[in-house]
Amino acid sequence: MGEQEKYKKMLKEVIDETESRKINSAEELIQKLVRELTSNKVLSQRTQS
């Protein structure tokens, strides 16, 4: 899976959770994004390049 596809999937999940009210605040949204980026190692791979 390409990097762009990983971001697309991650953002779709976050949008779905926001729409279904699992994420209720900007703080929760930011925490979710940070968790997703660090758990998928997208961020760490990006900084090593």
PyMOL commands that set and color helices and strands:
alter all, ss='L'
color gray80, all
select helices_A, chain A and resi 3-19+26-39+42-48
alter helices_A, ss='H'
color red, helices_A
deselect
rebuild
show_as cartoon
